[in-house]
Amino acid sequence: MALLNFFGAIQQVTGSCYLIESRDGAKVLLECGMRQGRREEDEGNRSAFAFDPHSLDAVVVSHAHIDHTGLLPKLAAAGYRGPIFATDATSELMELMLLDSAFIQEKDAEWENKWRARAGKPAITALYTIADAEQALSQRMPMTYGERREVAKGVQVTFHNAGHILGSAIVEIEIQDHHLTRRLVFSGDLGNSCSPLMQDPSILTQADVVLLESTYGDRDHRSSEATLDELADILQQAHRDGGNVLIPSFSVGRTQDLIFYLGRFYQEGRLPQQAVFLDSPMAIRANAIYSRFQDQFSPEDRAVFQAHGRKRIEDWLPVLRCTPTPEESMAINRIKSGAIIIAGSGMCTGGRITHHFKHNLWRENCHIIFPGFQAKGTLGRHIVDGAENVKIFHQSIAVKAKVHTLGGFSAHAGQSQLIDWVSHFNHHPELYLVHGELEKMQTLQLALRERLNWIANIPEPGEQIAL
């Protein structure tokens, strides 16, 4: 019989990884994501795969975010040379994500080893290199939404729009089990139907097994209009306080949403700040990919862009300044007030946002806006949870800035949206909750039982089930 192995994003949000084994011996890896957050997560990234990379016939990924693709270079370094299937837009975004991740891995190892040398500690090696990322990228096999393709003997894959970020997919996998066909549907990261630009997630009705993400399984988001009003109020307060506004943001997805919203404020005369900096080389390049794939935007937002003759995302916000070079980034730190600074990484685990924190976090007139989920163990989570001091570049920095969390900007579906999406499946297929902290999964599990009379399973790490 066909088997499904749960190797990652099990009772935690990051590190997505599942292995499908057919009765005929085909092995397909669904996702190969990096774990993010605590030191233990980094140790997990460095540990050996729970399977033999040489034995895989194919890899399938739902979208480009690092917690779904970030260990593909490590997989290539371990000897995997088979195809990596993703949507066409995901394939393009993966190039940005993986090359950037590899660069960070190499630089982090370099800086860590300088510190280790001074401390008399042994050197470490990078998790993977740019060459490893380039090898993985050479194995990409782009597909379009709705295209059905055999990725391994007896295993067919179809991608459906997940509405999370550009190119994100719900993954439908059909496994031939002698004369039977078993259908596995993985939600991927389901989009928030209130998010701009993206279309609503596709509705599926047939499955034998469903894997459902549960990042926000414990609550619903505020309405988009209420969240926008809150953002406008924060920007006005920051303007009165005379400080800067820092927004840690994922380079792909969240940043484009923010540019759209800030552009809307600008058009309406509601943006008091006259300098918005996009300080993320990867986000700048992602904007270009988003601009090329406007046909995948929601019809309403696509019409807005076309009506104003704007061909690029940046054109929607005239006061936006892109700062791709390190010199331009460092120059921002001379600005003490009146600027909005959007930079990565989204969970503040590295990237240019940490430099801006170093220069602004201790200022009482500074405002920090967290527009999305912060995983346990990350610098962003420490700040959101009320830390009075945080360590940045081995220095203790006081947190005097005003901290705001805007959950309504999440690109993930909230609890009611998750339940609504899964409710369309006929005959209550086997349901497994993934991609969520345990307490959030348990809350969603209870809600599914109360609202749909549907028992959802919470798998254990390493658990194996028969399909």
TILOLO-637288 format. One line per 8 residues: their letters; for each residue x, y, z of C-alpha. Coordinates in nm, 3 decimals. Each point is the difference from the previous one (the first is absolute). Layout:
% residues N
a = X Y Z | ...
END
This chain:
% residues 467
mallnffg = 0.000 0.000 0.000 | 0.103 0.364 -0.045 | 0.150 0.173 0.304 | 0.027 0.359 0.121 | 0.279 0.106 0.237 | -0.021 0.317 0.210 | 0.352 0.143 0.028 | -0.043 0.378 0.038
aiqqvtgs = -0.237 0.281 0.105 | -0.150 -0.248 0.244 | -0.128 0.177 0.315 | 0.203 0.299 -0.114 | -0.036 0.257 -0.275 | 0.320 -0.031 -0.200 | 0.204 -0.275 -0.168 | -0.267 -0.145 -0.229
cyliesrd = 0.092 -0.354 -0.113 | -0.203 -0.313 -0.088 | 0.100 -0.317 -0.183 | -0.241 -0.203 -0.214 | 0.090 -0.360 -0.082 | -0.212 -0.196 -0.250 | -0.049 -0.375 0.000 | 0.194 -0.012 -0.327
gakvllec = 0.302 0.156 0.167 | -0.031 0.361 -0.116 | 0.118 0.259 0.254 | -0.115 0.360 -0.023 | 0.108 0.266 0.249 | -0.268 0.260 0.064 | 0.178 0.319 0.117 | 0.357 0.038 0.123
gmrqgrre = -0.024 0.294 0.238 | 0.239 0.158 0.244 | -0.081 0.015 0.369 | 0.009 0.352 0.141 | 0.023 0.138 0.351 | 0.187 -0.150 0.293 | 0.354 -0.141 0.008 | -0.150 -0.350 0.002
edegnrsa = -0.160 0.078 -0.336 | 0.339 0.085 -0.149 | 0.135 -0.327 0.138 | -0.295 -0.177 -0.166 | 0.089 0.161 -0.333 | 0.354 -0.132 0.035 | -0.098 -0.356 0.092 | -0.015 -0.269 -0.268
fafdphsl = -0.320 -0.045 -0.200 | -0.237 -0.266 0.132 | 0.014 -0.167 -0.343 | 0.259 -0.078 -0.266 | 0.006 0.294 -0.247 | 0.127 -0.234 -0.274 | -0.316 -0.210 0.031 | -0.238 0.283 -0.092
davvvsha = -0.168 0.006 -0.339 | -0.135 0.356 0.024 | -0.047 0.300 0.227 | -0.318 0.209 -0.001 | -0.021 0.342 0.172 | -0.310 0.211 0.064 | 0.160 0.345 -0.005 | 0.326 0.190 0.028
hidhtgll = 0.019 0.096 0.368 | 0.313 -0.130 0.172 | -0.190 -0.210 0.254 | -0.122 -0.202 -0.301 | 0.307 0.008 -0.229 | 0.297 0.100 0.213 | 0.171 -0.340 0.024 | -0.012 -0.075 -0.374
pklaaagy = 0.367 0.108 -0.037 | 0.093 -0.233 0.284 | -0.193 -0.277 -0.176 | 0.194 0.067 -0.319 | 0.327 0.003 0.195 | -0.097 -0.341 0.141 | -0.021 -0.139 -0.354 | -0.360 0.046 -0.114
rgpifatd = -0.006 0.062 -0.376 | -0.366 -0.060 -0.089 | -0.266 0.253 -0.102 | -0.144 0.267 0.231 | -0.359 0.082 -0.100 | -0.162 0.337 0.078 | -0.223 0.255 -0.169 | 0.158 0.232 -0.255
atselmel = -0.008 0.306 0.231 | 0.133 -0.204 0.293 | 0.286 -0.123 -0.218 | 0.101 0.361 -0.068 | -0.036 0.110 0.363 | 0.201 -0.302 0.118 | 0.302 0.140 -0.178 | -0.014 0.313 0.214
mlldsafi = -0.073 -0.186 0.321 | 0.257 -0.277 -0.026 | 0.290 0.209 -0.129 | -0.067 0.256 0.274 | -0.024 -0.274 0.262 | 0.326 -0.154 -0.118 | 0.173 0.339 0.011 | -0.124 0.047 0.357
qekdaewe = 0.118 -0.350 0.096 | 0.348 0.072 -0.132 | 0.019 0.347 0.162 | -0.140 -0.119 0.333 | 0.260 -0.278 0.012 | 0.273 0.252 -0.086 | -0.105 0.242 0.276 | -0.057 -0.281 0.250
nkwrarag = 0.347 -0.138 -0.067 | 0.161 0.342 0.062 | -0.171 0.008 0.338 | 0.089 -0.364 0.067 | 0.365 0.060 -0.085 | 0.020 0.279 0.256 | -0.172 -0.225 0.255 | 0.228 -0.293 -0.075
kpaitaly = -0.287 -0.214 -0.131 | 0.012 -0.230 -0.305 | -0.124 0.133 -0.333 | -0.330 -0.105 -0.154 | -0.094 -0.060 -0.363 | -0.290 0.168 -0.181 | -0.323 -0.199 -0.008 | 0.031 0.019 -0.380
tiadaeqa = 0.162 0.216 -0.264 | -0.102 0.210 -0.298 | 0.126 -0.282 -0.223 | -0.238 -0.240 0.176 | -0.290 0.241 -0.057 | 0.090 0.035 -0.368 | 0.001 -0.379 -0.034 | -0.347 -0.027 0.156
lsqrmpmt = -0.130 0.278 -0.225 | 0.125 -0.183 -0.308 | -0.239 -0.284 0.089 | -0.319 0.211 -0.005 | -0.295 -0.120 -0.212 | -0.261 0.280 -0.027 | -0.370 -0.082 -0.032 | -0.315 0.209 -0.044
ygerreva = -0.308 0.000 0.220 | -0.237 -0.281 -0.098 | 0.266 -0.195 -0.193 | 0.007 -0.369 0.093 | 0.338 -0.171 -0.031 | 0.151 -0.334 0.095 | 0.298 0.083 0.221 | 0.092 -0.360 0.083
kgvqvtfh = -0.133 -0.341 -0.101 | -0.369 -0.008 0.098 | 0.011 0.343 0.168 | -0.187 0.292 -0.160 | 0.019 0.360 0.126 | -0.230 0.297 -0.064 | 0.053 0.351 0.139 | -0.296 0.222 0.097
naghilgs = 0.016 0.365 0.105 | 0.048 0.037 0.378 | -0.027 0.381 0.002 | 0.287 0.036 0.251 | 0.277 0.160 -0.206 | 0.070 0.014 -0.371 | 0.019 -0.355 -0.136 | -0.111 -0.165 0.325
aiveieiq = -0.182 -0.328 -0.048 | -0.233 -0.249 0.157 | 0.159 -0.331 -0.100 | -0.221 -0.285 -0.120 | 0.182 -0.333 -0.026 | -0.152 -0.316 -0.144 | 0.177 -0.327 0.083 | -0.079 -0.314 -0.196
dhhltrrl = -0.026 -0.292 0.241 | -0.051 -0.296 -0.234 | -0.361 0.044 -0.116 | -0.077 0.278 0.249 | 0.081 0.369 -0.017 | 0.066 0.178 0.328 | -0.025 0.379 0.002 | 0.205 0.211 0.244
vfsgdlgn = -0.070 0.374 0.019 | 0.249 0.226 0.177 | -0.133 0.349 0.068 | 0.345 0.156 -0.010 | -0.028 0.342 0.160 | -0.357 0.116 -0.063 | -0.037 0.370 -0.070 | -0.203 0.248 0.199
scsplmqd = -0.295 0.089 -0.223 | 0.029 0.361 0.124 | 0.356 0.038 -0.135 | 0.055 0.223 -0.303 | 0.132 -0.108 -0.341 | -0.049 -0.375 0.039 | -0.306 -0.198 -0.105 | -0.200 -0.200 0.255
psiltqad = 0.117 -0.359 0.060 | -0.143 -0.258 -0.240 | -0.273 -0.226 0.138 | 0.052 -0.376 -0.027 | -0.259 -0.263 0.086 | 0.160 -0.342 -0.050 | 0.271 -0.157 0.216 | 0.081 -0.307 0.203
vvllesty = 0.250 0.180 0.225 | 0.030 0.375 0.066 | 0.296 0.179 0.160 | -0.123 0.334 0.133 | 0.223 0.285 0.116 | -0.089 0.147 0.340 | 0.229 0.299 0.052 | -0.297 0.210 0.117
gdrdhrss = -0.217 -0.293 0.104 | -0.088 0.169 0.330 | -0.149 0.328 -0.123 | -0.140 0.212 -0.279 | 0.169 0.311 -0.134 | -0.144 0.347 0.033 | -0.171 0.126 -0.312 | 0.228 0.159 -0.257
eatldela = -0.171 0.339 0.031 | 0.036 0.003 0.380 | 0.365 -0.098 -0.036 | 0.060 0.274 -0.259 | -0.158 0.256 0.231 | 0.228 -0.119 0.281 | 0.304 0.028 -0.229 | -0.100 0.352 -0.103
dilqqahr = -0.035 0.098 0.368 | 0.346 -0.142 0.081 | 0.159 0.192 -0.287 | -0.166 0.322 0.115 | 0.118 -0.057 0.359 | 0.355 -0.073 -0.120 | -0.009 0.322 -0.202 | -0.106 0.197 0.311
dggnvlip = 0.267 -0.174 0.213 | 0.267 0.095 -0.252 | 0.157 -0.343 -0.037 | 0.048 -0.263 -0.268 | -0.226 -0.297 -0.071 | 0.168 -0.338 -0.040 | -0.190 -0.283 -0.170 | 0.167 -0.345 -0.003
sfsvgrtq = -0.149 -0.167 -0.304 | 0.032 -0.315 -0.206 | 0.155 0.098 -0.332 | -0.247 -0.206 -0.198 | -0.370 0.059 0.061 | -0.023 0.224 0.305 | 0.218 0.275 -0.146 | -0.208 0.024 -0.317
dlifylgr = -0.317 0.018 0.212 | 0.149 0.283 0.207 | 0.099 0.197 -0.308 | -0.354 -0.039 -0.130 | -0.153 0.121 0.329 | 0.242 0.291 0.045 | -0.062 0.097 -0.363 | -0.372 0.005 0.073
fyqegrlp = 0.064 0.232 0.297 | 0.213 0.223 -0.222 | -0.272 0.021 -0.266 | -0.253 0.088 0.273 | 0.224 0.262 0.164 | 0.029 -0.210 0.320 | 0.377 -0.063 0.000 | 0.176 0.260 0.218
qqavflds = 0.348 -0.141 -0.062 | 0.154 0.119 -0.326 | 0.286 -0.251 -0.006 | -0.060 -0.374 -0.022 | 0.311 -0.216 -0.035 | -0.009 -0.354 -0.135 | 0.330 -0.122 0.140 | 0.003 -0.354 -0.133
pmairana = 0.179 -0.102 -0.319 | -0.205 -0.319 -0.014 | -0.332 0.184 0.041 | 0.101 0.243 -0.275 | 0.065 -0.291 -0.235 | -0.320 -0.170 0.116 | -0.193 0.314 -0.097 | 0.119 -0.047 -0.358
iysrfqdq = -0.128 -0.360 -0.004 | -0.335 0.109 0.148 | -0.025 0.267 -0.270 | 0.051 -0.262 -0.273 | -0.267 -0.230 0.144 | -0.279 0.255 0.042 | -0.229 -0.242 -0.185 | -0.004 -0.201 0.325
fspedrav = -0.124 0.296 0.208 | -0.362 0.017 0.108 | -0.217 0.155 -0.275 | -0.082 0.303 0.219 | 0.360 0.090 0.079 | 0.118 -0.076 -0.351 | -0.261 0.245 -0.127 | 0.130 0.269 0.239
fqahgrkr = 0.353 -0.035 -0.137 | -0.114 -0.002 -0.360 | -0.234 0.298 0.046 | 0.289 0.215 0.121 | 0.241 -0.131 -0.264 | 0.245 -0.129 0.258 | 0.225 -0.277 -0.124 | 0.210 -0.041 0.313
iedwlpvl = -0.091 -0.054 0.365 | 0.220 0.297 0.097 | -0.198 0.239 -0.222 | -0.295 -0.028 0.238 | 0.197 0.179 0.279 | 0.189 0.302 -0.143 | 0.184 0.077 0.328 | 0.152 -0.349 0.008
rctptpee = 0.379 -0.012 -0.021 | 0.171 -0.333 -0.064 | 0.343 -0.043 0.160 | 0.167 -0.310 -0.142 | 0.363 0.077 0.092 | 0.157 -0.024 0.348 | 0.109 0.365 -0.026 | -0.357 0.116 -0.067
smainrik = -0.123 -0.216 0.288 | 0.253 0.144 0.244 | -0.089 0.354 -0.108 | -0.356 -0.055 0.127 | 0.133 -0.021 0.354 | 0.088 0.371 -0.016 | -0.375 0.073 -0.014 | -0.135 0.048 0.352
sgaiiiag = -0.365 0.074 -0.078 | -0.274 -0.002 -0.262 | 0.094 -0.320 -0.183 | -0.175 -0.333 -0.049 | 0.259 -0.276 -0.038 | -0.111 -0.337 -0.137 | 0.271 -0.266 0.024 | 0.051 -0.373 0.050
sgmctggr = 0.012 -0.244 0.145 | -0.366 -0.031 0.089 | 0.067 -0.170 0.335 | 0.310 0.212 0.066 | 0.229 -0.304 -0.002 | 0.252 0.193 -0.212 | 0.013 0.241 -0.290 | 0.003 0.379 -0.008
ithhfkhn = -0.286 0.046 0.246 | 0.237 -0.099 0.282 | 0.232 0.291 -0.091 | -0.294 0.240 0.007 | -0.102 -0.142 0.338 | 0.350 0.072 0.129 | -0.040 0.366 -0.097 | -0.366 0.050 0.095
lwrenchi = -0.127 -0.259 0.249 | 0.119 0.198 0.302 | -0.173 0.323 -0.114 | -0.329 0.072 0.180 | -0.141 0.184 -0.302 | 0.057 -0.298 -0.230 | -0.290 -0.225 -0.099 | 0.036 -0.364 -0.106
ifpgfqak = -0.280 -0.169 -0.192 | -0.007 -0.379 -0.020 | -0.236 -0.085 -0.288 | 0.016 -0.377 0.036 | 0.071 -0.312 0.203 | 0.318 -0.017 0.211 | 0.115 -0.356 0.074 | 0.113 -0.107 0.346
gtlgrhiv = 0.367 0.069 0.063 | 0.035 0.277 -0.258 | 0.114 0.353 0.079 | -0.338 0.126 -0.123 | -0.185 -0.227 0.244 | 0.214 0.120 0.292 | -0.088 0.362 -0.080 | -0.370 -0.078 -0.051
dgaenvki = -0.005 -0.186 0.332 | 0.125 0.311 0.181 | 0.375 -0.048 0.040 | 0.161 0.306 0.162 | 0.339 -0.074 -0.153 | 0.105 -0.212 -0.297 | 0.338 -0.110 -0.127 | 0.096 0.121 -0.348
fhqsiavk = 0.348 -0.064 -0.140 | 0.113 -0.113 0.348 | -0.116 0.336 0.147 | -0.285 0.054 0.246 | -0.247 0.254 -0.142 | -0.281 0.153 0.207 | -0.350 -0.029 -0.144 | -0.144 0.349 0.051
akvhtlgg = -0.188 0.021 -0.332 | -0.377 -0.037 -0.014 | -0.087 -0.348 -0.130 | -0.312 -0.076 -0.208 | -0.124 -0.334 -0.135 | -0.242 0.003 -0.293 | -0.130 -0.355 -0.037 | -0.252 0.111 -0.261
fsahagqs = 0.285 0.033 -0.250 | 0.081 -0.367 0.024 | 0.022 -0.183 -0.333 | -0.129 -0.312 0.180 | -0.364 -0.095 0.033 | -0.154 0.046 0.344 | -0.191 -0.269 0.188 | -0.340 0.055 -0.164
qlidwvsh = 0.158 0.017 -0.346 | 0.184 -0.329 0.063 | -0.320 -0.168 0.114 | -0.196 0.139 -0.294 | 0.261 -0.120 -0.251 | 0.019 -0.352 0.137 | -0.380 -0.026 0.038 | -0.041 -0.034 -0.379
fnhhpely = 0.154 -0.348 -0.005 | -0.252 -0.279 -0.042 | -0.034 -0.286 0.251 | 0.249 0.133 0.259 | 0.332 -0.142 -0.125 | 0.274 -0.077 0.253 | 0.118 0.338 0.127 | 0.343 0.082 0.143
lvhgelek = 0.100 0.338 0.142 | 0.348 0.125 -0.085 | 0.186 0.333 0.000 | -0.104 0.127 0.339 | 0.106 0.020 0.362 | -0.160 -0.281 0.202 | -0.238 0.218 0.201 | -0.129 0.164 -0.318
mqtlqlal = -0.051 -0.341 -0.160 | -0.193 -0.117 0.304 | -0.226 0.306 -0.016 | -0.069 -0.061 -0.369 | -0.054 -0.370 0.068 | -0.271 0.086 0.255 | -0.162 0.255 -0.235 | -0.013 -0.255 -0.283
rerlnwia = -0.172 -0.249 0.229 | -0.253 0.257 0.124 | -0.082 0.161 -0.335 | 0.035 -0.288 -0.246 | -0.009 -0.308 0.225 | 0.333 -0.092 -0.157 | 0.284 -0.164 0.190 | 0.336 0.149 -0.101
nipepgeq = 0.326 -0.181 0.080 | 0.314 0.166 0.132 | 0.294 -0.211 -0.122 | 0.318 -0.058 0.196 | 0.343 0.079 -0.150 | 0.115 -0.300 -0.202 | -0.344 -0.161 0.000 | -0.089 -0.217 -0.300
ial = -0.353 -0.070 -0.124 | -0.147 -0.215 -0.275 | -0.170 0.193 -0.276
END
